[in-house]
Amino acid sequence: MIEEIKDEESSFLTSLGFPGTNQPRAIVGPDSRVNPHRKQIVVKCDVGFGNTVVLRGNGQGMDNWNQSLPLRNVGPDTWVFDLPENCSDFDYKVLVQREGQQNVIWEEGPNHRMSSAAQKKEVIAPSFPHIGVTAKIQKQIVVKYDVGFGNTVVLRGNGRGMDTWNKSLPLRNVGPDTWVFDLPEDCSDFDYKVLVQREGQQNAIWEEGPNHRMSDKSQKEIFPTFL
């Protein structure tokens, strides 16, 4: 009897243009517009209470070094800039905006470069010696890829500290899909690729796509593709 009433109720609602109770309903979950792998610039720098971090740059989506783009503060020394879709292939620098002051303080050193072919996340530690900020973090390559149980991730490269693509450098596993390579001091300005070393096999599997480049960035986070 109860089932008959439910069926009659469903038919009545359907006749009025409403979805019946027997029809599948949409699953409510995280906003599909949020991309967890969105390109970001992450700045590691403690600029002091009340001060903020901004970017200025030159290139696509930038304003010829004139416009300050604010970063959002996600921790005591961490600031994040989510790249709009129209921002690619540009040079940039990090600046500190002091509370109550109009003039910004530019970081020391050469410009940074964001390209359309860059990894998803750039992590940098700028220096502002004239205001006592000389942050420095370990240079790392972070690979996000689940290689399966028993398999490992390695790097091969060409350049300073590398061995002309012949030597596999192991990464340490810090999570189900996260592998980290801490760069020695003698490793800089080199090209590299990510490989998967299958358990019990000698031949490694090379990732698809162009080489990656490690230059002045403190950290690179990449998402390799293997066919």
Buried (B, 14 or more C-beta within 10 A) or exposed (E): EEEEEEEEEBEEBBEEEEEBEEEEEEEEEEEEEEEEEEBBBBBBBBBEEEBBBBBBBBBEBBEEBEEBBEBEBEEEBBBBBEBEEEBBBBBBBBBBBBEEEEEBBBBBEEEBBBEEEBBBBBBBBBBBEEEEBEBEEEBBBBBBBEBEEEBBBBBBBBBEBBEEBEEBBEBEBEEEEBBBBEBEEEBBEBBBBBBBBBEEEEEBBBBEEEEBBBEEBBBBBBBBEEE
